[in-house]
Amino acid sequence: MNTTSFALRHIGSDQQEQKEMLNTIGVDSLEQLIFETLPDGIKLEEPLNLDEAMSEQEYLVHIHNLSKKNKVYKTYIGLGYHPTILPAVIQRNILENPGWYTAYTPYQAEIAQGRLEALLNFQTMIADLTGMELANASLLDESTAAAEAMSLLFAVRERAQKKAGINKFFVSEDILPQTLSLLKSRALPIGIELVIGKEDNFDFSSEFFGAILQYPGKYGQVTDIKSFIEKANTNNIKVAVAADILSLVKLEAPGKFGADVVVGTTQRFGIPMGYGGPHAAYFATKEAYKREIPGRIIGVTKDMDGNRALRMALQTREQHIKRDRATSNICTAQVLLAVMAGMYAVYHGPKGLEFIANRVHSATVLLSNALKQLGFEQVNTEFFDTLQIKTNAKKVKKLAKKMKVNFHYPDEETVTISINETTSVRDLNYLILVFSEIANKEAFTIDSIPQENAISEDLQRKTSFLTEDVFNKYHSETELMRYIKKLERKDLSLNHSMISLGSCTMKLNAAAEMLPLSIFKWANVHPFVPAKQAKGYLTVLKELEDQLTEITGFAATSLQPNSGAQGEFAGLMVIKAYHESRGEGHRNICLIPASAHGTNPASAVMAGMKVVVTKSTEKGNIDVDDLREKAELYKDNLSCLMVTYPSTHGVYESAIKEITQIIHDNGGQVYMDGANMNAQVGLTNPGKIGADVCHLNLHKTFAIPHGGGGPGVGPICVAKQLVPFLPGNPVIKTGGDQAIDAISAAPYGSALVCLISYGYIKMLGTKGVTDATKMAILNANYMKERLQGHFETLYSGEMGRAAHEMIVDCRPFKANGIEVTDIAKRLIDYGFHAPTVSFPVAGTLMIEPTESESKEELDRFCDAMISIKEEIDITSKEDTNNVLKNAPHTLEMLTAEEWHFPYSREKAAYPLKYVKDNKFWPSVRRVNDAYGDRNLICTCAPIEEYMEA
């Protein structure tokens, strides 16, 4: 046994187990299985050209040495990113804890009550600080959230405005530059006209449906948003405000002034900058817009016994359900980061946040006074933490570089300085020293930061916040540690058992891949520092781009999209730009197979395309004749085809190269959804099958943890003709020479977690990544054989093989009164998270074991499914008081004095012997979704309710 082999640790089964699985499948070798699974003509002729695999120890030394190439200067750049202090208790117990980072999106609420409570805390924190009625459970970044706000306000225009074609949206010139770029990306395709200007000059014309303000502005000036919002409301113009979350502790909440939407980032609440992400954005709005809010909302409901329970509210998968009628394609939040930011507020409480905000503001006032004393002009009349200095910016920049300090330089005569939570008395004295040298005056020192308040009375916050019990009791490390653990125990994560979610690839997130995230010189780099200060990052990101380009068989890669859905949108916008560059901007038809992911049509509509759906055959494959007919019918306007490969049905379609050729023959490009890339790496690739662009889910195939529903990264890889159009950034040069506008706020998206995928590929190497694909296929086909005779597999390849996932049909069990949801809930009693329920076919389970699971774990899951089938066989439609309908069973039920069920307590709790060794107890019974939607409660109960109880 080679103990230095990372592949040995990542792949769950050993050679003996693999031999046993191959015997069960009925093939002589793994090579035979792969031959029978992949169609001819798409297999790679040569192995991938990747570096030789590193051991875990070699990699950790390598990544630590690379971190030394990053220079962590004292940074006062601001622009939406700030140095922070991450409390160690949160770092150790959440960020570095697989109980939190390996969990899946909480679609199965009964085994996700801990995460749901943490997210409810987050929502409450946001609703309180923004003064809004409703907040969601996070979005991708501030700029994306601002674009979503614009889309929402466009969608909720009054009927008369829609009829009149009112499409102008005012953008304050004080908006962050990256946000403006992203607004441009999202506005044009859906017919919104942006008008950028000064707030003071805006005429509130009836031609506008909405406006967005930055609060405070990008260079620190706090404007009179109250008067602006009042005038806008009078003129039927809805207003979004992008607000700094920490400033809202000192500044009055925009909701109190009548804002319709408030957005921003919670990065300041203890989250490392990480060269741009991941960070949890927030989105808050009025309850009237609850059906239009993007992303996820956590709501309070009750379980079968009437006890309080939490779940995701309001059909939160509607971006999949609505398909081409969806207003948003945001399917990835930043749950792990939202949990951390929420816990930051829990740990510090309202008084702690006030102390931090007061200290930041007081330090800024102190510095402002000191600079004035040195003879500098400080422009901002109202500010929270950012000063705007008029001086010789070139001279300051030269000295600052020498003294290892980062400022922002908007022009040759302006320097901005953003003070942050980490700024100390010593730091202030150092800043005074820098500017005294510029002024050629003698430096002076300060010895403390006395409390100051330079915010005028009418802008000061008077509204209380975080009065709920949860924000006022866990202020010692002991108490917060126990609270976090209490929540963790309510959640089923990968550290408990296999999560076999089809399409979601819940694979091992190896500790060696995760450890570098906590290294100081990776965590604390601002995304807008000069390139020379980020050499370590730029080395890793360039190599990761090259690795992904090699794996996909394309010409170049952009890491900017920070979710799979953003990758879809980016890929389509690149295709759109390509057609426009050829004088064919009229090409706007997007063909999408009926079996496609729901985000595909949503993304196409957001990119300004018209969706035409193509049929599937009875076997679940693309109907090639129907595709050809529609491609030829729309050939003059055909933009692209969106295709998933292997298909969403878990099959390598043998006609894929014919399909891509049909599109090319009719003037279109092929976008491949990379959701199932775990079945391609090292065996075939998108370039080989004839695609032109694909997005990859690094939080699936390339080992970034799901984190309870985020972070994610969705880079796009493109063929040669699309390289010039890869997305840019307004602050840091990225992308092609004809780059489309930004797709996410940061130049390289969520750069910090890209270290994980970089490590995954470095430690596996060519053979390892290829073996991982083979093992995923082996595991899926083994489970298919084990379940045969108990469950019917809906689709398979021409030789009867599955790809890396399969769909089992649960619809026949309706004859026994059993729905697929009953099976999902009963699996909880066996200690498992359910596979993907009713997607892409209603009434089915889509199972994907991944390569990381051992034969023993696969057998446990199969034994559970077979046992459940036996339970189904003895039920009937008339018998509704059965073990499946009552699942899951809680400890409270099992220990109650009375037992009103026709089966034993042992049958309920320990249906198979192995369950006793590692029992997971759900904390609530089956939740009542309908009740929760009728009685929408999306924040914590006020403290008075606890007192009354």
C-alpha angles and dihedrals in degrees: 000000000000103000092189093060112106090192088060089058097040098049110071103212130062127220095270092051090047090053091051091050092049089052091052091050090048102240130121098223146005089251090058091051092051090047090053093045105046119061120238118266100034101072118109114251094206133038118256116274101236131140119273112275118268125215117242091256093049091049095049091051089046095050092044091053091048090052089062088066088067113086113212105203125175099277127207099159097119113175090143098317127090139170109257142185112243107202108239092228089061094043094052099038101039115014093042096034119098088203085073106027099047097051121112130232106292098250089131095060097185091068097038104056093122096056091041091055091048090051092047086056089051092051091048091050091051095044090050097047095043095041091231130137098231137027131182127228094261140292133223104273140330095268093050089048090052090052089050089051090054091049092049093050089048091051094049096050113138117263092253091053091051091047091050092048094240104181109152120120121190117220120192112233085228089072117118110269094235090052092052090052092051092046087056090051093053102035104058100054093054096043103258118145113213119213113192120198151117117304090225092057098048111119098200091232120187087240089079126081097182151357139205128213132189114229108221097013123248092267095042105264113140108215131198097267090163093068092042093052092047092053091045092051090050089054096045093252116138118219133214120194124203102208135186104240096216092048089059088070087066103024123065114263115263089226089066088059093052102263115167097209132014120194138172145121130285092208090116090064096084100296117136116241091234093187090295110333169193097290130150115248119204131221123192129175146149121296088240088072097047094118091054099045112120124232126008135334122197112217138186118242136144136257130233091282093050094254121143112270136169131223143153107282140216102023091302092190089062092121084068096038097046092045108172091010093058118116093206138030095200103136096150123069125177097249100160091050092044089052090051094047091048091050089050087060092044091051097046099032123195094302092049092049090049090052092051095045092045091050093049092048094044091051089051092051090047091051091046091054092046093051091049088051088055089053101259124139112237107200104193113095094187120027144153107198109338130082127197112210125193109216144107098306094190091056092047092048092053093050093041091054090052091048092045097244127134122213130164120253112199092175142345093281102040136075122179124201122195116196118210145188093275095053110119135187087261091054091051091051090051090052090050088051091053094051095041087060090050090049091044090231132127113271121239129197138226124211103200145011107245116198111269133176119197095163114111119245097251092055098045118108113254098164117099119233142188094024092147118113095247092063094050108050113045101068100124119075091238093055095045092046090054093045091052090048091049090056093043091056090060093059131079110217137165090274087070105041147329117301102205099189113162114228091014102076101209096196132163115294097207119221092230089058092050102044097076091063088077096050108116097228093052097044101046107052118116113227093232100051117124113277092248089065093053102048092128092053094043090051092052095042093048092049092046089051089051091048092052092044089054093046093050096042093235136124105247145359137216118204094191102101107090099201139028091254090052088050090055091051092046092051092051093047090052090052089048092051090049092055091046091052088058093050091256101112089136090075101107107140115114117192113210125180116236090242095057127123111275091239090063097072091038090055092047092054091047088053089055096255131136114236121226114183120217124208130253126223123240088264090058097252126127110277098239094194092053091046092051092047093052094042090054093043091055098031094124092056102025111134104171153320121244110210134169117217124226084027124255085256090065097253134124099228108220093210094060096112091048088050095052091046091054090056093048091047089057097049100262136122126231121236113194118202105224096206090115098041089122086079094051111044110117095356103065136338143208092260090054094053092049103259122147101203137009137178121221127212103223087185088063116030097021101047106250104147120250089229093204092306105338163060099077136160124206110185120181124227118199143192120248097269092057098048095094091061101053110134122277136202127227095225106035121035111247137144133032131328089261094038121178116231120279122298095192135017099254124062092240099025114226094000098168095064091045084078087072095058091042089056093045092057095039093053097042100041124184097315094041097053090045093048089050089058092047092049092050088055092045093050093048094049092046091055090046090057094044092052094044112118091027101055129020117233108221102208136022139161126271091275094045097261130133123222115228094310139030141201118231118199117235097168095097089065090070084085086068092046092255123133127197088252090061090057091048092053094044090054087065089065088056090052099257138119109233120253117246108306123222096344127152089354121035114242095025141103120227109208125197117171099182124211094275097076125092124230088250092059092045089052092049090054093045090048088053093051092047091048090051090051088055089051090051092051092063096047129088138194090256092052105075096154095078138126094261098047091048095047135155101050118206130211088246090060093047095049097043117118092236127054116193100177130106093229131063127268088240091055090051098048106024108029092159129028096244091061091071091062095060111012118182113202118205110223095219137030122243109316126236106234095177093055090050093052092049091049104036112195114165104166136061119276114264118259091252090068091057090048092051090049 
